[in-house]
Amino acid sequence: MKSLKFIVLFFAVISIQLQAQSPDGYDLWLGNSAIEVSEFEKEYKTFTTSVYFQSDSEMLTVAEQEMKNGLEKMLGQSLDFTKELNSNSTLIVAKKNALKTEILNSISSDFDKLGEEGFIIKTIKVKGRKVLLVSANSDNGILYGVFRLLHLMRTQVSLSEINLIDAPKVDIRMLNHWDNLDRTVERGYAGFSLWNWQKLPEYIDQRYIDYARANASIGINAVSLTNVNANALILTPMYIEKVKALANVFRNYGIKVYLTARFSAPIEIGGLETADPLNASVQTWWNTKVSEIYKEIPDFGGFLVKANSEGQPGPQNYGRNHVDGANMLATALSPYKGNVIWRAFVYSEHDDTDRAKQAYAEFVPYDGRFKDNVLVQVKNGAIDFQPREPFHPMFGAMEKTPLMMEFQITQEYTGFSTHLVFLPKLFEEVLDSDTYQKGKGSTVAKVIDGSLHNNKITGVAGVANIGTDLNWTGHPFAQANWYGFGRLAWDPYLSSNTIADEWIKATYTTNKEFVEPIKKMMLSSREAVVNYMDPLGLHHIFDTGHHYGPGPWVNNLSRPDWNPVYYHKADTEGIGFDRTPSGSNATEQYAKEIEKLYNNPKTIPEEYLLWFHHLPWDYKLKNGHTLWDGIALKYQEGVHQVEAMITTWENAKSFLSEEEFNEVVMLLKIQLKEAKWWRDACLLYFQTFSQRELPEGVEKPKETLEYYQSLKFPFAPGIRPRWN
Ligand code: GCV
């Protein structure tokens, strides 16, 4: 008998070891390896001697299972969860209403800070004994508390004196999938769409559950399943049934489903002759459609809408405006407490003012006119998810409208899923930017979490980087961008440093020798991509359609504002877009303090220089270099930064399995090749205007400009399909 036990134990340990070493990345940051080397193993085992878990709902049963699996894998032993809360309990996971008075007395005021989704993880004394408590006001709070506790153990944090109270600062923490019904993903670089529409609703892929677990573990509570370049078919009964099946999976993980609403749906699937938002039959059609959806999905989140943007239909097709369109949908959704998320990514082929100014001009006059259940979703910058953009001026201009942040997690403009670029650094920069709307300290984060204007509803969205690739995101480090997005949506004041630290420890190891250099590499990676693609405020100089690689020379597209030459304006005199009063005067859309700072090339932060100024090639930068030399040296610096990333990774080899190591080495080598490609192509092209030699220290290009211009990539991934 003894030997049988031993054999079972032996195999259990082996399987734990294999799990711990599983290098394919599928487990994301949730891999629960055995923590035998942890200095806290004894402590964790003591706390888990007798676990009480209040599992009286579906969500709590799911949370309990998550906890049991996680603890057992981490501790390498099976655990008994008791059905009763008793005097032996060492770990108690229960909502406030299930706690005994003696426990409640010591923590009752904490519950006021938790709201509907927050949690407490706290070590308390019960009759002289230490007990670990996870509690909350709601099931959702418990779910988040469970995931956080597992994370703390995974990343080896002592729990003996823990007193953690955490609640999300933002209401809607959302992923926007740009997934088409044929399973291609617009700007997707990690395989096909997760949603297998053909097999739904009957077939529930394990991936749906694991996707929901991953999201819940970082607090994401909403997903929009379909592309904003929408297909009306998603609103037909056949698809609603499929969406319902997904919603049923996600519900237990606290996630609400949203859909993208094609504005012309009443015509395309409803048989109406118009989609005019002020037409009574159109309003009735949407009312009926919404009631059909809620009948199937009672907690449906609402609609995400791209209207009158890049060819999508919208209220302007009928001489109406964004308020008319958004409020019409809001009216249909409001009886069910659903929301309209109306995108502000608009720029018109009929408007020849600076594209960067158009969304502000179109939306700011409508401040205060949207219904209460409308959020306006604004991209972080005024152009389009560039490696660096100054924050969108709308964030400092709409006091009465809840503005929802839209970040892009998928790396359309930052190297697809082949470049290691840690995006929370970018997100943090935007959130920390000061709008000065109500004086110094009026940061974008305060606009987004509603604290600046007392908004009743708040949100952050990220365009997902997830697909059917085995590791979900293509590049193993792109998982950190999904993770970091979720963490920042939960708490927009978190630092990118903290996020990188958490992610590395949860994903790889807590060993400092690994964590510190890898963190440094991640934190510098965003500046690297800026340097080798768009230094000193250059932007939108990528190639056409697929947006893969450099294309600063492109000047033949039908709309001026689709051409890179529109953005860099290089000529023999100099380079850059003059957005000061002598140019487009986009700076006037910012608060006076910023406007003044940005209007002067000497006071503007140099990272935004060419975004706002057209300057001569010999303009002197702060470091004494001429502008031409400075640009060239920045491109070179970006290449050196990628070389340094390769060295860092090579030095970390002993901590990694061969597969883990090789995968990233190969990707970094592609990144290096492409960084050089960007450098050489851009410098050769800009040199035709600057007519200056490359400064010392900048490598000579190996190919000619004509060569780079001849490159074509008809099958680059993520290309947007023909719109409808
Ligand atoms: C979904 C950019 C992208 C498009 C995207 C659009 C948007 O233009 O290239 O693929 O369309 O932004 O955000 O609507």
Residues whose N, C-alpha, C, O or C-beta is under 5 A from the ligand:
A	BS01	GCV	E186 V228 N229 F345 R720
